[in-house]
Amino acid sequence: MNSGSFVRRQHSVGINAFHLEWCPKYRYNVLDGNWLRRVLTESLCKTAEQYGIQIFAMEISTDHLHMFVNLPGMLGPSQAINLFKGRSAREIFVQCPSFRNVYHKGHFWSRGSFYRSVSNVGADTIYRYITEHRSKEITESVVAVEKEFGQMNLVSYI
């Protein structure tokens, strides 16, 4: 991911990147087949395209999956996970109806998930930017006050 990955909207620019992870219900090792991986990958890519989500990386393990994505500003990570889980579960059950015998009530995915915000800059870089920005503002304010005070002294002599 580089700075070219910024999402540009009408009134905003930014990166809303997240590492997402979730697993099938009961953490069964069902994601190891090529057929299921293909169905899952196609479903996740369709969902991403429909909702304007950029997928930087995706890895499907036997019992969970990881995605590194950039979300649109109006979409939170839990909403994105729900969109991915919902559509993919529906498409998996359509392609393989026998899964309904194992996953009752149409719940292919577990209720839980993991997400973490990610960016192309580290926490120390942001901390330094904020602290240096504040000290720069203070310095500029002091200089402005001193300049204004100097002008007031000139006026008082006239």
Sequence and secondary structure as in RCSB ss.txt:
>XXXX:A:sequence
MNSGSFVRRQHSVGINAFHLEWCPKYRYNVLDGNWLRRVLTESLCKTAEQYGIQIFAMEISTDHLHMFVNLPGML
GPSQAINLFKGRSAREIFVQCPSFRNVYHKGHFWSRGSFYRSVSNVGADTIYRYITEHRSKEITESVVAVEKEFG
QMNLVSYI
>XXXX:A:secstr
  GGG EE SS EE  EEEEEE BGGG S TTSHHHHHHHHHHHHHHHHHHT EEEEEEE SS EEEEEE  TT 
 HHHHHHHHHHHHHHHHHHH TTHHHHSGGG  B S  EEEEE SS HHHHHHHHHHHHHHHHHHHHHHHHHHHH
HHHHHHH 
